Amino acid sequence: MQAGKVSDTPLEFIVEYLSKAKKIADGNASVPEELRSYLQKALEISAGLDDYLEQMTNRESEPLSELYSKTVSHDWEKAHREGKTIFHLPKECITGHVEGQVLKMLAHLSKARRILEIGMFTGYGALSMAEALPEDGRLIACEVEPYLKEFAQPIFDKSPHGKKIIVKTGSAMDSIKELAEAGEQFDMVFIDADKCNYVNYYKFILDNNLLRLDGIICVDNTLFKGRVFLQDVTDQNALALREFNGIVSSDPRVEQVLIPLRDGLTVIRRLPPSSMTLNQTKVACDEVFRGVKGKLILDRLRLDGKVAYVTGGGQGIGRAFAHALGEAGAKVAIVDMDPGKAEAVTVELRLKGIQSMALTADVSEPDQVQRMVDSIVAKWGAVHIACNNAGINMNSASEETSLHEWDQTFNVNLRGTFLCCQAAGRIMLKQGYGKIINTASMASLIVPHPQKQLAYNTSKAGVVKLTQTLGTEWIDRGVRVNCISPGIVDTPLIHSESLQPLVQRWLSDIPAGRLAHVTDLQAAVVYLASDASDYMTGHNLVIEGGQSLW
């Protein structure tokens, strides 16, 4: 412990008391050497722990470091004497490096998009958590001291994450009541305010559904200098926190763990309603309420443990499909004619922690398709999701379309899709489970113009009929077959000078007023690949901004 530092956490008190005991022992010749040795070892372990945690924890950002230095060097007593603050605010109130990174990690793990903080002090914890939020995420901090908002804002403004923070000054209880009336809900709540109101904040948050199901509440200072579990304590804050800890530990709506970090950090998770609660409220405990097989809708869209492949996965729509399936939890094989492009996408996926492999195959060749499927099964033991996306398009007037162009287009677009469906389908039928997703086109519904593409349009109409036929034949054996028909997709090629006149014509035909992005298609492929779409088969899911409606 630093000289002159006032003990504030249980560990700091242990270090202080051990230091005093060691000093007494060293000054008394009658104390056995063995006892002095044990005191020294205990002191070394306890005194070194906080420093080691600091060293081994990810370094804080520059704005956080600046905010910390500004807080600990500020004369808070002077600020109070000058009437700038309502309360005496010791600098020890700051969240601190390790705890800040723990809060940031919890925000990441909970995939929080909206965070509520009750009691901001100078905003170190708020900025730590905001760094974990997505760009459109928001953190609302309730702080009674207007001076603290002014103190923190310049640092918030320096951080790219500061814009995510909204500070509401005034009574914290009044602020959270306003949030409840506005229908707000949060993924994560951090409570670090007046200890005597912890119970009230906690009850209000749960009773008014300010915390989403599976959301977490983090509560600071729940060990309060060790006094919460010591006997004969009269400190009102310690007694309030003892009561709070007891109420949380006996609340069936949550599960919790108290972590001995600094002055105690309790992490609380809101649980689904228990059977007892459901019986008391006479709620229908059916699949709509509890989820299919206990899985709520977002869980049913997960693809954890599934094996997928994407043909034409080295670029464009296929690359977007591969990322979407991998992000949802699947292992993904990238299949492409160009081995370099396939490998490049696998590198992208691996950087995101997604298991992937690159395969080269011409989907119009039966032996190459079979080798592709065999390679996936040999590595991962199954094929659950077949995303048959490879395709080509060569434009020509119908009267000038050569047989070579016709055959080449059909060989990839229709023959290739059939071969992949058949090879993957044989595996899936043996498994009794599979999702096949073919890429068709808006051209299966309308004749896109002014470009002329007879072979492409006809081949994609064939993909739809192939999908419908297989979808009806195989559903009773556990295999669903569907297709996605994108509109005109924005690619670098489309922005070439020669195609600009066509682009303007296309845009005039699209109610959405823009071309499709590959990311517009990602949710659809995850839905069709997931258990959530089990009752859908033979369907052509059209995603074209309304172009086929005009």
N, C-alpha and C positions, 0 to 999 in steps of 0.2 A: 504494500500500500504506500502511496506517495505521502511524504512527510506533510503534516498539516491537514491532510484530507479527512473529512468527517465520514465515519462509517455510515452506509445507507442500506446495503444489501446484507442478507444473511452471511454470505461468504466474506464480505468485508468485516463484519463483526467477528467472525471466526478468526480471521487473520489478526485482527486487533487483539482479541483475547489470548490467542496463542502467543503473540509477540510479548504481551505483558507477562504471561505465564513463563515464557522462556527467559525473560529478563529477571524475574524473581528467582527462577531455578538457577540461573547462572551466578546470581549473587549469594547463593546459599550453598556452602560447601557440603552440607549434610544431604543435599539432593543427590540421589544416585546418578552416575554417569549415563546409565541405561535410560533413565527417565528423560534426561536432557537430550539424549540422542533421538528418542521418539518424538519429543516436542519439536526438535529441529526438523525432522522428516515431515511431520504433519504441517509445520509452518511452510516448508518449501513447496509441498504439494498445493496447499490452499492459496499461498501467495502467488504461485505461478500460473494458476488456472486461468484467470481472466486474461492475463497477457497472452497466454497461448491461444485462447479462443480468438483473440483479436488478430493474432498472426495468421491463424489458419482459416479465417473467414475472408471471403472475397472482399477486395478493397472497395471502399465507397467511391461514388462519383465525385468529381470536383465540386459541383454545387453543394452536395451533402457535406463534403469536407469543409467548405467555406462556411456553411450554415452552422456546423458544429463549432468551429473556431469563433465565429461571431457570437454564438450563444454563451460559451464558457468564458469569454473575455468581457462580456457585457456586465456593467454594474447594475444589477437588478435591484439592489437596495436603494440606489440613487433614483432609479426609475420610479420606485414606489414612493420615495420621499417627495418627488416632484409631481406626484399625482398622475403619472402616466399609466400605472397599473392599479387595478383594484386590490389585488392580493400581493402578499410577499411571494415572490417566485424564485426559489433557489435554482441555480443552474443545473443541479443534479436531476431536475425534472426531465431533462432532455432524454430522448429515447436511447441514443447511443448507437455506435457502429454495429455491434453484433446483433442487438435486438432489431435494429433497422433492417439488416440483411435477412433476419429470420422472417420479419413481416413481409418483406419483398418476396421471399421464397414462398411463403404461404399464399400470397396473392397470385403468384405464378401457378402454384399447384392447384389452387381452387379455380383457376381460369377466370378470375374475377374481372368483371367489366364495370361494376359499380361498387364503390367502397364508401362506407360511412365511418367517420372518425369522430368520436365524442371526447373532446379535450385535446387540443392541438399543441399547446405550448408554442414552441417556435417553428414547428412544421417539419422537424427532421423525420419523424415517423411518416407524416403525410407524403413527403417527397420520396421517401424510400418506397412506399407502396405504389405511388403514382408511376414510378419507373417500371413497374411490372404490368401496368395497365396497357391495353391496346390503344391505338391512336384516338379512337372514339370513346375510350373509357373515361369515367368521371369519378373523382373522389370529393365528397362533400365533408368538410371539416367544420364541426360545431365548436366554437370557442367563445368564452364569455368576455375575454379581454380584447377590445378593439386594437390596443397597442400591439398585440402579438401579430395581428394580420399585417399591420404596417411594417413590423420588424421583418417578417418573413417574405413579404411580396417581392422585394428586390432580388432575392435569391431565387424565388420561384421564376421570376422573369428571365433569369440567366439560364435556366434549365429548359431543355426542349420538352420536359414533362410537366413543367409548372402550369401550363395552360389547362391541364386536366384537373387542377385543384380549384374548388370553389369553397371559399371560407364564409361561413354564416356566423356572425357575431350576435351575442345575446345569450339568454338562458338556453342551455342545451336541451332541456326538456321541452321548452316551447318550440325549439327548432325541429326536434324529431316528431313532435305532434303535427307540425306543419307538413313535414315530409310524409307522414302517415295519411293525412287528409288528402294530400296530392296523389296518393296511390303509389308512392315510391317503394321500391324494393331493392335490396342490396345482396350482393354475393358474399361480402365480407364486412364485418363491423369491428372496429378497434375502439375499446373503451379505456381511457386513461384520463379521467376527470376527477371530480370530487368524490372521494371514496364512499361517503355516506349515502350517495345516490346511485351507487352501482346496481343495487337490487332493483331500484325503480327503473333505471335505464334498461336493464336486462329483461324485466317482466314486460315493459312496454314494447320492446322490440319484438319479442316472441308473441305476445298477445295480439299485436296489431300487424303481424306478418310483414314486418319490415325486413326480415331475413328470409331469403328463399330457402326452399327445401334443399338440404345438403349444404347450405351455406355455413360459414364459420364466423364465430365471434372470438376475438382475441382480447383478453383482459389483462391489463398490466398491474403490477404491484400486488399480486394476490398472495405473496408470502410476507409482504410488509415487514421487512427487517427481522423476520422470524417470529414476530410477536403473535401471528395468527394461531400458532400452535403451542405457544408458551402459556404456562399457568399464571394466574393472578395478574393478568394484564388489564389495565384500565384505559389505555389509549383508545379514544373513540374511533379513530380510523382503523385500528387493528380489529376492534370488535365488529365494526361494520363489514370489514373484509372477511372475518371469520363467519359471520352470518351469510354473506354472499356465497362463499365457497360451499357452505352447507346446503344452501338452497339449490345451487347448481348441481351438486352431487346427487341430490335426491329428486331431481326433475326428470321424469320419464320422457320428456320431449327431446332430450339432448343426450349426447355422450361427450365426455370431456377428459382432458389430461392436463395436469398442472406441471409445468416445466420449470425447474429451478434455474432459470435464466435471470441474471441480475436479481431483481426484487420479486421474481415470480411472474410467469406468463402462463395464463390458462387459455387453452385452445378448446373451444366448444363447437360441436357440430350438431346442427339441427337434424333430427331423425324423422323418417316417415312416421305417420300416425300409427300408434300401437293398436293391437286388436282390442285392448281394453277401451281405448279412446273411441274407436270405431263403434263398439257395442254401446257405449254411453250416448253417443250422438246419433245412433241408428243410421249411420251412413252405409250405403250399399257397397260392400267390400268386393266389387267385381273387377274385371280386368281393366275397365275404363279407369277405375280409381287407383288400383294398385299396380297397373301395368301388366302387359302380356308376359307371363312367366316371371312376374315381379320386376320387369324392365319398363321404366318409363320411356317416353317416346324418343328422347335423344339417345338413350342407351340402346334402343332397338335399331338405331341407325349406325351403331358402331360395327366395325368389321374385324374386331380382334380375333386372331386365330385363323382367319380366312386366307386363302391363297388365290391370287388373281394374276391374270396376264392381260396385257394390252398390246394388240398388234398396231403397227403404225405409231408406236409409242415414243418414237424419237423426236417428235416435234408436234407443234400445233395442238389439235384437239386431243390426240393420244397422250401427249405429254401432260396436258392438264388433267386428263382422266387418271393417269398414273399417280400424280401428286394427290389428287382427291381421294383415291382408294387407299393410298398409303397413309395419308393423314387420318383417315377413319380407322386405321388399325391393321389393314391387310398387308401381307407380304406381296410384292409386285414384281412380276417378270416383264421386262421391257423388250418387246419383239419389234425388230425393224430390219429392213433390207440393208440399211447403212449401219454397220457395227459401231462406228464412231459416235453416231447420234444416240444409239441405244445405250452405249456405255456412259455418255455424258449425262443422260437422265438418271441412270443408276447412281452416279456420283452425287447428283443433286439430292436424291432420295436418302442416300446414306448419311449425308450431312444433316438431314432432318431426323436421323435415327430410325429410318424405315428400312426394313430388310428388302433387298432387291437383287435382281440378277439381270444381265443383258443376254439376249439371244438374237441370232440372225436367222431369218427365215423368209422365203418367198411363199406367201400364203396361197399362191395358185398351184403350188407343187405339193401333191399329197404326202410324199415321203418327208419333205421338210416340215410340213405341218405336224405330222406324227412325231417326228424327232423333237419338235418344239414341246409338244405336250409331254412326251416321255421324259424330257430333260427336267421339266418342272416337277413332275411326280417323283422322279429320282431324287431331287434335291429336297422337296418339301412334303412329299407324301400324298398330295391331293391337288385337285383343281376345283375350287369352289366358285370362282367368278371368271367368266370368259368375256373379255371385252374386245369384240371383233370390230376394229376401227379402221384398218388399212383400206385405203381407197385411192383411186386416181380419177382425173377428169381431163379430157382432151376435147377442146371445143372445135366443132366444124359444122357447116351446113349439112342438113340431112342428105341432100342429093350428092354431097361430096364426101360423106363419111365412108371411109374405106373399111373393108372387111377386117383388115389388120387392126385398125383403131377400135372397131366394134369388139373383136375377140379379146384384145388386150384389156379393154375396159371391163368387159364381163369376167375375164379370167381373175382379175383382182377383186372387183367389187362384189360379184355375185358368186362365182365359183369359189373364190377364196373364203368368203363368208360361210358358204355351205361346208367346205372342208374343215374349217375351224369349228363350226357348230357340231359337226359330226364327230370329230376327234375328241373334243372336250366333252360332248354329250355322252359318249360311251363311258367316259370316266365318271361323269356325274350320275348317270343312271345306275351304275354299280354302287355308288356312294348313297344313292337315294336322296341326293341334295345337289343343287347347283343353280347358279344365276348366269344366264347368257344375255349379254347386252350388245346388240349390233348397232353400228352407226349407219343409218339410212340418210335421208336428206329431205328438206322441204320440197325438193324436186320430185319426190314421190307423190306429192299432192297437187302441185301446180306446175306449170311450165315457166320456169324463171326466164326472164327476158331482160334485155334484148340479146343476150348471148345465145348461141345455138349449141346445144349439147345433147343430142338425141341419145347417144349411147349411155351417157351418164344418167340421164333422167330415167331411162328404161331399166338400167341395172339397179338403180336405187328403189324403183317401184318393186323390182323383184326381191330385194332385200326385205321389204315390208311383208310381202306375201310369204316369203320363206319364214320370217319371224312368226307370223300368224299361224302358219301350219305347224311348225315345231312347238309353238306355245300351247296349242291344243293337244298335240300328241303326247307331250312329255309331262304335263303338269301333274297328272295322277301318279307319276313316279318320282315326284319331288323336284323336277327341274322346270324353272320358269324361264321363258324366252321373251324378251322385249327388245324394242329398239328406240333409239333417239334420233329425231330428225331435226338437225340444226338448220337455221337459216344461213344467210351469207355471213361468214365469219371474217372478222377483221384480221388480216395477216399483213406482213411487210410487203408481200407481192402486190396486194390490192392498192397500195399507195404509190405504185409506179406511175409514171407520167402517162403511159399508154392506157391505163385502166381508169384514170380519173373521170372521164366522161361517163363510163359505166357506173362508177360509184355514185355519182350524182343522180343517175336514173334509179339505181337501187334504193337510195335513201328516200326518194319521192314515193316509193312503193311500200315503205315500212312505217306503219303507224308509230312505232317506238322512236322513230327519227334517228336511229343509228344502226350500225352493223352489230352483229353479235360479237361478244368477246368469248374467248375460250373459257373464261371463268364463269360465264353465264350457264355453262353446261355441267359444271362440276357437281352441284348438289343433286342433279338428276341422276347421274351415274351412281352416286353413293346410295340414293334411295332405291334404285332398281337392283343394286347389289346387296342390299340389306334385307333383314327379316321383315322390315316394315312394309315391304312391297310383296309379301307372300301371296296375296290374293290377286295380283296383277300378272297376266300373261298374254302374249300375243298383241301387246299394246304398242302403238307407235306414238311416242311422246314427242310432240312437236314444240320446238323452242325457236321461234323465228320473229319475235317482236311484233306479231300480228300480220306479217306479210302475206300469208296464205289466205287471210280473211278478205282481202280486197281483190 
